Amino acid sequence: MQTLALAALLCLAQAPPAPAPTPASTPAAAPIPDASLSYFSESLPFAWDRVIPLSVDVDGLKVSSIFFNRRVMQPGFFNILKGAEFGTRAQVEVTNTAKYPRIPGFAVAVLDKDGKLLGVASGGTKLGTVKPGETETFDLNFTQVKERLPKGDRFLLAIELRN
């Protein structure tokens, strides 16, 4: 038995070395988004606290306006919260003129006259869709960097429909 074990050990000692590990392959690049996913992006003139009419159509989702302002509570019951501020927003109004529900996502960046970034907001549908024939308003919230927004000159609007 010892002879057999010794022979086995000698064979292992004389076995060719294990192949060197192959270098790790380069990680695969991120997949390119589906070309059929509807997308829009454009730079447009900015106005603070005024409705900016738009005529954008992204695969049947018509964007009719955008409005930049600070949400302030108007006088109401007991005037408890009169004048209270509830954030800075870009309010986007859309109508789905397509035959199928749409799930939009929005991004907005406001720039000054020198092209410096003043603020960024994004948002879209959280649950559900914009049904055919339905008009919906989305509030995109600016947080942290927002104090210079009223001095904007242009804004970038991006819209992406999700599947």
PyMOL commands that set and color helices and strands:
alter all, ss='L'
color gray80, all
select helices_A, chain A and resi 2-14+77-79+149-151
alter helices_A, ss='H'
color red, helices_A
select strands_A, chain A and resi 39-45+51-58+61-72+85-96+103-111+117-124+135-142+154-162
alter strands_A, ss='S'
color yellow, strands_A
deselect
rebuild
show_as cartoon
